[in-house]
C-alpha cells in the first residue's frame, strides 16, 4: 500500500468531509425544537425519528467504519471464520422485532433516557442501575477508540500520517455533536450510508473483474491460507460451535450497547422499530459483500503491513484516484456517525445514572443537557488519548471484553419487561458473576474471547460472553428462588 499523498484522492476526501461537517452544524436547525437544552432533545432527537431516519441512524452506528475495515481484515487473516458477523446480524433482528418495541414503550411512557433509567424504574435499585450504567460506559469507550482505528487506516492510505489529522477530525466531530446532539449523526448518516452502498457495490462488481473473476479470487485465497498453514475457505469441524456461539452471543449483545439503544429510544413508535427490524437486514447483505474484500486482498497480492490495510490498499490498487478518495471519505464518515452516537449514549448514561442519581438529584432538564454535552466531549477526548498513547491492540482487547461485559446487562434490562419475579439483589449478584467471571476467563485465555470445553469427548470452543451470560442467569434464578422475598428487598 502506498502512503504518498495523492492530490486527487485527497481533494475528493476533503470535499466530502467538509460536506458532512457543514451538515453536522446545520443539523441543530434540522427539525429544530423550541430548545435543545433538554436531554430528550439533545440526546434522543426529541424521540421523533421515523422509519427512514431510524434506519439510517441505527444502520450508521451498527455498521461502522471499523466494521468496514475489520471484517475484510479478519476474513483476509482467518478465512471463513471471519464471516460470523453475517449470521449474528441476521439473528439479532428477530430479537429486535420482539423485544425492542416493548423496551421503547417502557422508556417512552416513563421518560427514560438510558438502560440504567429502565432498570432503576423496574427494580428501584441504585446498585443495579449503577452496574448497568457503568458497564455501558466502560464497554463503549474502546468501541469509540476503534472507530479511530478505522479512520487512521484511511488517513494512512491518503498519506496523512501523524496524530494531527485524526485529532482535527474528532475535534470537528466533537463541536457539531455538542451543538446539535443526536440530530447531527442522524443527518450525516444519510450521506454516509449512501456512500458506503455505492462503494461496496462498485467494489464487488469491479474488483473481481480486475483479478480474473471470483473463481480466481477464491483459488488465490485458498492457496494463501494453505501456504501459511492457517485459515480456510470453509469452516473446520472444530470451529462450528465457536462460530455459532460467537454469532449468537454477539447478536444478544448488539442492542444492549448504549449507542444502539439510543437509536431505539429516539424512534417515534414501536412500529417504527418493527419496520426497521425488517429493513435493516439489507445491511447484512452489504456486510457479506464487504467481507469478500478479504479474499480479494489475496488475489491482488497486496503488500501490506497490517490486515487493517486490506481495504485501503485494494482501493488504491484497483480504482482511479477520484473513486479511491470517495471510498476513503465513505469509511472516514462511517467513523464519525457511530462515534458521535456512542459518545452521546455514554454521556446520557453518566448524566442520568451517575450525576443525577448521586451528585445533583434536583438538576433541571437544561442542566442535564449541559452535563451530557460536556461529558460527550470528555468521552471523545478519552478515545483519542487511548489511540495516541496506548497500543492499538489494547483497544482491540478491550472491545472484545466489551462484548462480554455488555452482554451481562441483558437479564436486568430485558427480563423486567416481561416479569416482576426477579429482584434486584439476585440480578446484581448474577451480573457480578457474569462480568467478573467472564473477564477472568478472557484474561486466562490470553485476552481471547473463546473457551475450550471438554465433556468427555473431543473438546469444543465456546464464546465466553455466552458462558458468562448463562452463569449470570443461573445465579440470578437460583438466588431469586431460594432466598425469602423479605431478604430480597430492593438494593
N, C-alpha and C positions, 0 to 999 in steps of 0.2 A: 504494500500500500504506500502510495506517495504521500508525503506530508508537506509538499511545497504549495505555496498559495497559488490557486487558480483564480484569476481575476473574475472570469465569467461566473464560475460556481459561487464564489464569494459574493458577487454582486446580486445574484438571484437570491441567495440565502438572506442577505441583509434586507432586501426588499420585502420579503415575506415576514421577516422578524419585525421590521418596522410596522408592517400592516397589522399584525396581531397586537403589537404594543399600543397602537392607536386605538384598536378595538377594545383593548383592556381598559383604557381610560374612559372611552366613550360609554362603556358598559354601565358606569354609575348613573347614566341618564337613560339607559335602556329599560323599559318597563318600570320607570322610576316610581317609588312610593313617595309619600309625603316626607319621610325621613329614613335615612339609612342608620340612624342612631338607635337601632333596636336589633338584638341578636337574631330575631326571626327574619328580619330583612337583610342584614349584612351576612349572616352565617347560613341562612336557608333560602335566600332569594324570595322571601315572602311566602314560602310554601305554595308557590303558584305556578310551578313548571308543568307544562302539558306533556303530551306523549313524545313529540319530536325533540323538544328541548331536553327532556329527561333521557331520551335515547342517546343523544349526542353527549350529554354530560356524563352519564353512567358509563357509556362506552369509552368516553375520553379518559376517565380516571380508572377504568378497569383494564383497558388495553393501552399500556403506557409506552413511553419511549424505551424504557428498559426492556419491556416485552419485545419490541421490535428488534432490539439489539441482542437480547439474551436468549430468546427461543431459537433463532437460527444458530447462535453460537453453541448452544447445548446440543442441537442436532448435529452440527459440524463435528463436535467432540465425541459424542457417545452414540449418535445414530437414533434408532427408533425410540429409545427410552426418552428422548427429548420431546416426543410428541404427547407426553402425559397431559400437557396443557389443553389438548383438544377434548378428551373425554371430561376433564374437570369443568371446562366451560360449557359443556352440554348438560352434565349432571346438575350444575348449580341452578339452572333456570326453573326446573320444576319446584325446587326448594324456594326460589324467589317468588314464584307464582302462588304458592300455598301460604308461605309464612309472612312475607314482607307486607302485603296489604293489611294483615292483622296488626303487625307492628306499627305500620304507618297510622292506622286508625287510633291506636292507643296513644301515640305521640301527638297526633292532631287534637284529639279530644281533651288531653290534659296539658297541652302546651309544652311537651317535652322536646328538647333540642338534641339530646345525646342518648346513647345507650345507658350511660350512668343515670340519667334522669328517669328512664323507663324502669330500671332496676330499683331505684330508690322509691319510686311511686308504687311499685308492686309489693316490695318487702319492707319498706320503711327502715332499711338498714344502711347507715352511713358507711359501715365497714365494707359491705358488699358493693355499694356504689363506688367507693374509692378503689377497690380491687379491679372492678370492670373499667373504670376511667383510666387508672394508671396503666393497666395492660394495653388499652387502646393507644395511649400516647407513646409508650415505650415501643410498641410494635410498629407504629407509624414512622418514627424518626428514621430508622435505617431505610425504610421504603422511599422516603423523600430523597435520602442521600443517593440511592440507586438511580433515581431519575437523573441526577447529576452525572453518574457514570455513563448513562446513555448519551447525554448531551456532550460529555467530554470526548466520547468516541467520534462524534460528528465533527466537533471543533478541531480535533486532531487531524482528521482527513482533510479539512479545509486549510490546514497549515497554521491554525490559530493555537499555538502552544502556550503553555503557562497558565497561571490561575486567573489572570485578569479578565479574559473574555467570559469565563464562566461566572465570575463574581459580578460583572456588569449585567449579564443576562438575568441573574437572580435578584439583583438589586431592582431592576426594572420590574420583574415579576412581583417583588415584594411591594413596590409602590402602587401598582394598579390593583393588586389584591387588597391592600389596605384601603384604597379609595372605594372600590366597587364591590368588594366581598365576593360572594358566590356568583354574582352576575357576570363577573369578568371571565372566569374559566368556562361558564356556560355558553357565553357568546363566542369565545375563541374556539371552543370545541367544534363548532360548525365547520370552521376553516380547517382545523387540524384533521378531523375525521375524513373530510372530503379529499384532502391532500394525501392522507395515508392510503385511502382506497385507490386513488389514481396511481400512486407509486407501486403498490403491491401488485395490482392488476397488470401494470406495464412490465413489472419485473418478471412475473411468472409467464408472461406471454413472450417477452423479447429475449431475456437472458438464456433460456434453454435453446432457443433457435441459434444463438451465437456459440453455443457449446456442443452442438451436434445432436440436439434433441434430448428428451427426457431419458431415453434408454441409455445414452452415453453418460448422462448425469448420474443415474443410479449405478451404472457399472463403475464409474470413476470413484464414487463414494465407497462402494463395496471393496474395491481394490485398496483404497486408502486405509480403511478400517483393518483389512487383512494384513496390510504391511506394518501397521503399528501394533497389531495384536490386541486391540480393544475397540469396542463399538461394532455395531452391525446394523443392517437394514431392517431386520425383523427382531422382535423381542426373543430373548433366550428363555428357556423353560424356567429358569430360576429368577426371572425378572417379572413374571406375571403378577404375583401378589404385591410386590413392591410398587409396580406400576399402578395397579388398581387401587391400593390403599392410599398412595400419594395423590391420585386423582380425586378419590372420594374425600379425603381429609382437606385437600385444597379447596374443593367445592364448598364444603361446610364452613370453611374459614373465610371464604372470599367476601361474603356480605356481613361479616362481623367487624370488619375494619371500619374505622371512623369515616374514611372518605367515601366508601360505598354506601354506608348508612346515611351520610349527609345527602347524597343524591336521592335516596329513597325518601327521607324526611322532607326534601324540597319539592316532591311531587305534589300535584294538586288533588289527587284522588287515588283510591285503591285500584280503580280500573286502569288508571294510567300505568301503575306498576305492573298489573297483569298483562297489559298490552306490550309493555317493554320486555317482559319475560318471554313473550312470543317473538318479538322482533330482534332482541339482542343476539340470538344465535347467528345472525348474519355476520357478526364479528368473529364467530368461531370459524366460519368458512374462510374469512380473511386470515385468521391466525394459522390455519392449516396450510394455506398457500405460502404464507410468510415463512413458516418452518422449513419449507422446501429449499429456501435460500441456503440453508446449512449444507445440504447435499451439493448444491450448485457451486459452493465455495471449493469443494474438492475437484470438481470438473474444470474449474477455472485455474487450477494450480496457483492459488493465491500465495503470496509471500507475506505473511502477517506475523506480528509479534504476539498477538493475543487473539483468542477466538472471538472476543468482542469486536474485532476489526473486520469480521467477515462481511457484514452488510455494507459498510462504507467502502471497503476495498472492491467488492463486486460492482457497486455503482460507479466507482471511478474507472474500473476497467472496461465496463460494457457500455455505459451511457455517455452521451455527449455532455460537456461541462454544464450546460444550462439545466439539463434534467437532473444531473447529479446534485447540483445546487438546490433544485426543487425538492429532491428526495431528502437531502440533509436538513432542509428547512422543516419538512414534514416531521422528521424524527425529533428535531430540537423543540418544535412547538408541542410535540407529543410528550415532552418532559414538563413543559410549563403548565399544561392543563391539570394533570394529576398532582403535580407538586403543589399547585395552588389549592386544590380541593383537600389534599392531605393536610396541609398546614391549617386550613380553616377547620377541618374536623378535629384536629388536635387542640386548636385554640378553643373551640366550643367546649370540649371536654374539660380543659383546665379551668375555663371561666365558670361553667355551671357546677362542676362536681368537685372543685377544689376551692377556687376563690370565693364563690358564693356560699358554698357549704361551710367553709371554715374561717375565712378571712372577713368577709363582709356580707352577712346574710341579708341585710337590708338594702343591698345595692339596687339602684334603679336600672331600667332597661337601657338607657343611654350609657350608664356606667358599664354594664355588661358588654355592650358593643365595643366600648373603648378598650376594655381589658382584652377582649378577644382579638381586636386588631393588633394591639401591641404584642400579644402572645404569638400571633401568626408570624410577626417579624422575627421574634426570637427563635421560633422553630426553624425558619428558613436559614437563619444565621448558624444555628446549630448543625444543620445538614451540611452547610458549606464548610464548617470547621472540621467535620468528620472527614470529608473528602480531601481537604487541604493537608491535614495533619496526621491522619491515620491511613494505613494501607487500605486499598480498595477491598481487599479480602475481608477486612474487619466488617465493612458494611454488608458484604455478601453473607458472612456467617451470621450476623445479627438478623438479617432479613429471613434467613432460614429458621432461626429461633423465633422470629416474629410470627411466622405461621403457626408454630407450635403453641406460642403464648396466646394469640388472639382466639384460637380455637377453644380455649378453656373458658371463654366468656359465654359460649353458646348456651349451656344449661341455665345460667342465671337470666340471660336475656330472652330466650325462646320458651323455656318450659312454663314460665309465669304467664305467657299469653294464653295458655290452654288449661291450666290447672292452678288451684290455690293450695295444693297439697304440700308443695315444697316450702321449707322455711329457710331463712337467711343463714343461720349458723351452719347448717348442713351444706349449703351451697358454698359458703366461704371455705370450709374445710376441703370440699371437693375441688374447688378452684386451686387451693394451696397445693394439694397433692398433684393435680394435673400440671400446674405451672412449674413448680419446682422439681417434680419428678421428671417431667418432660425435658426440662433444662438439663438435669443431671444426666439423663440418657444421651442427649445430644452431645454433651461435653465428653462423656465416656466413649463415644463413638468418633472422636476426633472432629467434632462440630459437623458431623454428617447427620441428617435427619432420619436415618434409617436404622432399624434394629433387627439383627438376625435372631430368629427364634427357632428352636427345635422342640418338637413334641414327640420325640422318639424316632421319627423318620428323618428324611433329608431336611436340613434347615431351610427356612424361607425368610424373606426380609419384609418388614412391615414399616410403614410410615410412623414415626414416633409420635407425631401430633395426634394420630388416631388412637394409638395405645394410651396416651396421656388422657385423652378425652374419655375413653372407656373407664379408666381408673377414676377419673373425676366423677362420672355419672354413678358408678357403683358405690363410691364412698358417700356421695350425696343421698342416694336412695337408701342405703343401709342406715346411715345416721338418722335420716328423717323417719325411718320406720321403727328403729329401736329406742330412740330417746323419747321420753314422755313429752307431750306437747307443751307442758308447763316449763320444761327446760329448753324449749325451742323458741323462747321469746325473741323478739326482734333484737338484732345486734346493733 
